[in-house]
């Protein structure tokens, strides 16, 4: 299985452990494909990202709108440009940086659209933004499958608005899942880059997966208890108690 397919599949598994919203699952999938933008064969895309950020910055500045969105996009591109493959972007500091940057781009873009338009369907706005960043970060082969499935799931499984914390969490899980999966490779990952070149391997990955499973159970505990109560109630009704 190719790298991008493996990371995408693993991210889907992780996201389903935590979420049932198609939008949050999509963001986790996108997040899992972000770290590999530090690869040399994606340098053209990195340059395009920097140019896009400059265009957004200049456009918003001229229109006297919040222009920091463009600066964050430029920062993201510069980060990829100067990061060696499987170095900073594949470290815990890189995970936090990428999560913060992409989260801010989404949240600030959302706030900007709400401020300058009359669109009051917040879920729709975030869905549109999710599609836009999918064009930036997803491999074209994944994108061809992602887009139709995402649009269909939005109509079939619409679950209401999502909050900022859920957006950050979904992106973090996606980016972190990428690092976890790469720890199973012979090359390992420099988990504390750039402060340390020490590498971690499959033991780190196994422990991380265990922690994710535990956190998913805790995170979904209220839903599990609710389902259990419904099951008990229905059983009592059937029994006539």
C-alpha positions in Angstrom: 0.0 0.0 0.0 1.4 3.4 -1.0 2.3 5.9 1.7 -0.6 8.3 1.2 -3.1 5.5 1.1 -1.7 3.9 4.3 -1.8 7.2 6.2 -5.4 7.9 4.9 -6.7 4.5 5.9 -5.1 4.7 9.4 -6.5 8.3 9.8 -10.0 7.1 9.0 -9.7 4.4 11.6 -8.5 6.8 14.2 -11.2 9.4 13.3 -14.0 6.9 13.5 -12.8 6.0 17.0 -13.4 9.6 18.1 -16.0 11.1 15.8 -19.2 10.4 13.9 -19.4 13.8 12.1 -18.3 13.5 8.4 -16.8 16.9 8.6 -14.5 16.0 11.5 -13.6 12.7 10.0 -12.7 14.5 6.7 -10.4 17.0 8.7 -8.7 14.1 10.3 -8.0 12.5 6.9 -6.7 15.8 5.6 -4.5 16.2 8.6 -2.9 12.8 8.1 -1.6 13.9 4.7 -0.1 17.3 5.8 3.3 16.3 7.3 4.6 14.8 4.0 4.6 18.2 2.4 8.2 18.4 3.6 9.2 15.9 1.0 11.3 17.1 -1.9 9.0 15.9 -4.6 6.3 18.3 -3.2 8.4 21.4 -3.3 6.4 22.8 -6.2 3.3 22.5 -4.1 5.1 24.2 -1.2 6.0 27.2 -3.4 2.4 27.4 -4.6 1.3 27.4 -0.9 3.6 30.4 -0.2 2.4 32.2 -3.3 -1.2 31.6 -2.3 -0.5 33.0 1.1 1.0 36.1 -0.4 -2.0 36.6 -2.7 -4.4 36.2 0.2 -2.4 38.5 2.3 -2.2 41.3 -0.3 -5.9 40.9 -1.3 -7.2 41.1 2.3 -4.8 44.0 3.1 -6.1 46.0 0.1 -9.7 45.2 1.1 -8.9 46.3 4.7 -9.9 42.9 6.0 -8.0 40.7 8.5 -4.9 39.7 6.6 -3.3 37.4 9.1 -4.8 34.4 7.3 -2.4 35.0 4.4 0.5 35.3 6.8 -0.3 31.9 8.4 -0.5 30.3 5.0 2.9 31.8 4.1 4.3 30.6 7.5 3.0 27.1 6.8 4.7 27.0 3.4 8.0 28.3 4.8 7.9 25.7 7.5 7.6 22.9 4.9 10.3 24.5 2.7 12.9 24.6 5.4 12.1 21.2 7.1 13.9 18.1 6.1 11.8 15.1 5.3 10.8 13.3 8.5 12.4 15.9 10.7 10.5 18.8 12.2 7.1 18.2 10.6 7.3 14.6 11.9 8.1 15.6 15.5 5.8 16.4 18.4 6.7 20.1 18.0 5.9 19.8 14.3 2.5 18.1 15.0 1.6 21.0 17.3 2.8 23.6 14.9 1.0 22.2 11.9 -2.2 21.6 13.9 -2.2 25.2 15.2 -1.5 26.7 11.7 -4.1 24.8 9.8 -6.7 25.2 12.6 -6.1 29.0 12.6 -6.5 29.1 8.8 -9.8 27.3 9.1 -11.2 29.2 12.1 -10.1 32.7 10.9 -11.4 32.0 7.4 -14.7 30.8 8.9 -15.0 34.0 11.0 -14.1 36.2 7.9 -16.8 34.6 5.8 -19.4 35.0 8.5 -18.4 38.6 8.9 -18.6 39.6 5.2 -21.5 37.4 3.9 -25.1 36.7 4.8 -24.5 32.9 4.9 -25.9 31.6 8.2 -25.4 27.9 7.7 -22.1 27.5 9.7 -21.9 23.8 8.9 -22.0 24.6 5.2 -19.2 27.2 5.5 -16.9 24.8 7.3 -17.7 22.1 4.8 -16.7 24.5 1.9 -13.4 25.4 3.8 -12.7 21.7 4.3 -13.1 21.0 0.6 -10.7 24.0 -0.2 -7.9 22.7 2.0 -8.4 19.2 0.7 -7.3 20.5 -2.7 -4.1 21.8 -1.0 -3.1 18.8 1.0 -4.7 15.6 -0.5 -3.0 13.5 -3.2 -5.1 13.7 -6.4 -5.9 10.0 -6.3 -7.3 10.3 -2.7 -9.0 13.6 -3.7 -11.0 11.9 -6.5 -12.5 9.5 -3.9 -12.7 11.9 -1.1 -14.8 14.6 -2.7 -17.8 12.5 -3.8 -17.8 10.5 -0.5 -17.6 13.7 1.5 -20.4 15.5 -0.3 -22.7 12.4 -0.1 -21.9 11.9 3.6 -22.7 15.6 4.4 -26.3 15.1 3.2 -26.8 11.6 4.6 -25.1 12.0 8.0 -25.4 15.8 8.7 -24.8 16.1 12.5 -25.0 19.9 13.1 -22.3 22.4 13.8 -18.9 21.6 15.1 -16.9 23.8 17.5 -13.4 25.1 17.4 -12.1 22.5 19.9 -13.4 19.7 17.7 -11.7 21.2 14.6 -8.4 21.4 16.4 -8.7 17.9 17.9 -9.6 16.3 14.5 -6.6 18.0 12.8 -4.3 17.0 15.6 -5.4 13.4 15.5 -4.8 13.4 11.7 -1.3 14.9 11.9 -0.4 12.8 14.9 -1.6 9.6 13.2 0.8 10.2 10.4 3.7 10.4 12.9 2.6 7.3 14.7 2.4 5.2 11.5 5.8 6.4 10.3 7.3 5.2 13.6 6.7 1.6 12.4 9.0 2.1 9.4 12.7 1.1 9.7 13.8 4.7 9.4 11.8 5.7 12.5 11.0 9.3 13.4 12.9 12.1 15.2 10.1 12.8 17.7 11.9 15.7 19.4 13.4 17.4 16.3 14.9 20.0 16.0 15.9 19.8 19.7 17.2 16.2 19.4 18.0 13.8 16.6 17.0 10.8 18.8 14.7 8.5 16.9 11.8 6.4 18.1 10.4 3.3 16.4 7.6 0.7 16.7 7.5 0.8 20.5 6.5 4.4 20.4 3.8 3.6 17.8 2.4 0.7 19.8 2.2 2.9 23.0 0.7 5.7 21.0 -2.1 3.5 19.6 -2.9 2.2 23.0 -3.1 5.7 24.4 -5.4 6.8 21.5 -7.7 3.8 22.1 -8.0 4.7 25.8 -8.6 8.4 25.0 -11.2 7.5 22.4 -13.1 5.4 25.0 -13.0 8.2 27.5 -14.0 10.8 24.9 -16.9 8.7 23.7 -17.9 7.6 27.2 -21.0 9.9 27.4 -22.3 8.6 24.1 -21.6 5.0 25.2 -23.5 5.6 28.5 -26.4 7.1 26.6 -26.6 4.2 24.2 -26.4 1.8 27.2 -29.3 3.7 28.9 -31.4 3.5 25.7 -30.7 -0.2 25.4 -31.8 -0.8 29.0 -34.9 1.3 28.5 -35.9 -0.5 25.4 -35.3 -3.9 27.0 -37.5 -2.9 30.0 -40.2 -1.8 27.6 -40.1 -5.1 25.7 -40.3 -7.0 28.9 -43.2 -4.8 30.1 -41.4 -3.6 33.2 
